[in-house]
């Protein structure tokens, strides 16, 4: 066999080896597109905010929120995740349009960008959500995720929760 033929095979096999190795174990969690039940321009805003929130939830400091806060029985929110990571949980959480039905009171409240309604879903107020900065939108999704895991308000106040999310996850 010629030396030239051997060199060509190596050049072809090297990229194949990298492809077969696949992504690393530290691969980021991606949003589940079936979980975003919003259409139009708001869907892109939500998807981008969700991607940012998922990146934040990969940070151990941000994950600490699930031990900082407890449910109504005093259990850390972490216990409600089962075997899922915080990012995996958020990636599959259903996100709905909070402005439906038209004239929804929750989105009419001053400053309302997102809310939960006592279940495992987040409702986003499209216009208000879109008018906020990237960091606010990402943190708002994390804030609402905490509510879906059992965190009640008053106490702690919504502002206190938001401050803790910003401190742990970035502002």
C-alpha positions in Angstrom: 0.0 0.0 0.0 1.3 3.5 -0.8 2.0 6.1 1.9 -0.4 8.4 0.1 -3.4 6.0 0.5 -2.8 5.7 4.2 -2.7 9.4 4.7 -6.1 9.8 2.9 -7.8 7.2 5.1 -6.6 8.9 8.3 -7.9 12.2 7.1 -11.3 10.7 6.5 -11.4 8.7 9.7 -10.4 11.5 12.0 -13.6 13.6 11.4 -15.7 10.4 11.7 -14.2 9.7 15.1 -15.3 13.1 16.3 -18.8 12.6 15.0 -19.1 9.2 16.6 -17.9 10.5 20.0 -21.0 12.6 20.1 -21.8 15.5 22.5 -20.3 15.6 25.9 -22.1 14.6 29.1 -22.4 18.3 29.9 -24.8 18.9 27.0 -27.2 21.7 27.7 -30.9 20.9 28.2 -33.0 22.3 25.4 -36.7 23.4 25.7 -39.3 20.9 24.7 -41.0 22.6 21.8 -44.2 20.7 22.5 -44.4 22.4 25.9 -44.5 26.0 24.6 -48.2 26.4 23.8 -47.9 30.0 22.6 -47.9 31.1 18.9 -46.8 34.2 17.1 -43.9 36.5 18.0 -44.3 35.7 21.7 -43.3 32.1 21.1 -39.8 33.2 20.0 -39.5 35.5 23.1 -40.5 32.7 25.4 -38.2 30.1 23.7 -35.2 32.5 23.9 -35.9 33.3 27.6 -36.4 29.6 28.3 -33.0 28.7 26.8 -31.4 31.4 29.0 -33.2 30.1 32.1 -32.1 26.6 31.3 -28.5 27.7 31.1 -28.8 29.5 34.4 -30.3 26.4 36.0 -27.1 24.4 35.1 -25.3 26.6 37.7 -25.1 25.1 41.2 -25.8 28.5 42.7 -29.0 28.9 40.8 -30.0 25.3 41.6 -29.6 26.2 45.3 -33.0 28.0 45.0 -34.7 24.6 45.3 -33.2 24.2 48.8 -33.6 27.9 49.8 -37.4 27.7 49.4 -39.8 25.2 50.8 -43.4 24.1 50.1 -46.3 24.7 52.5 -45.3 21.7 54.5 -41.7 22.9 55.0 -40.1 20.5 52.5 -37.4 21.8 50.1 -38.7 22.3 46.6 -35.9 20.0 45.4 -37.9 17.1 46.7 -40.7 17.7 44.1 -38.3 17.1 41.2 -37.9 13.4 41.5 -35.0 12.3 39.4 -35.2 15.3 37.1 -32.7 18.2 37.3 -34.1 21.7 37.7 -33.3 22.4 34.0 -35.0 19.2 32.8 -38.1 20.1 34.8 -38.3 23.6 33.4 -37.6 22.4 29.9 -40.8 20.3 29.9 -43.1 22.6 31.9 -46.0 23.7 29.8 -46.1 27.4 29.0 -49.4 29.0 28.0 -50.6 32.3 26.7 -51.8 34.2 29.8 -53.8 36.6 27.8 -56.3 34.0 26.7 -59.2 34.3 27.2 -59.0 37.8 25.9 -59.1 40.3 28.7 -57.5 37.9 31.3 -57.3 39.8 34.6 -54.0 38.4 35.6 -52.2 40.0 32.6 -54.0 43.2 33.1 -52.3 43.7 36.5 -49.6 46.4 36.3 -46.2 44.8 35.8 -47.6 41.3 35.3 -45.3 39.3 32.9 -46.0 35.7 34.0 -48.0 33.8 36.6 -49.0 30.3 37.7 -52.5 29.2 38.5 -51.9 26.6 41.1 -50.8 23.9 38.8 -47.8 22.7 36.8 -48.1 25.3 34.1 -46.7 28.8 33.5 -48.8 31.5 31.8 -47.0 34.3 30.0 -48.4 37.8 29.4 -47.0 38.2 25.9 -46.9 42.0 25.6 -45.6 42.7 29.1 -43.2 39.8 28.9 -41.7 40.9 25.5 -41.3 44.5 26.8 -38.9 43.3 29.6 -35.2 42.7 29.3 -33.6 39.3 28.6 -32.5 38.7 32.2 -35.9 39.7 33.6 -37.6 37.2 31.3 -35.2 34.4 32.1 -35.6 35.0 35.8 -39.3 35.3 35.6 -39.5 31.8 34.2 -37.4 30.4 37.0 -39.5 32.3 39.5 -42.7 30.8 38.1 -41.1 27.3 38.0 -40.6 27.6 41.8 -44.3 28.2 42.2 -45.1 25.1 40.2 -43.0 23.1 42.6 -45.0 24.3 45.6 -43.6 27.7 46.6 -46.4 29.9 47.9 -46.4 33.7 48.1 -46.9 36.1 51.0 -44.6 35.1 52.6 -42.3 35.3 50.8 -43.4 38.2 48.7 -43.1 38.1 44.9 -40.4 40.8 45.1 -38.5 38.7 47.7 -38.6 35.6 45.4 -37.5 37.7 42.4 -34.6 39.2 44.4 -33.4 35.7 45.5 -33.7 34.4 41.9 -31.6 37.4 40.7 -29.0 36.9 43.5 -28.7 33.1 42.9 -29.1 33.0 39.1 -27.8 36.4 37.9 -29.3 39.8 37.4 
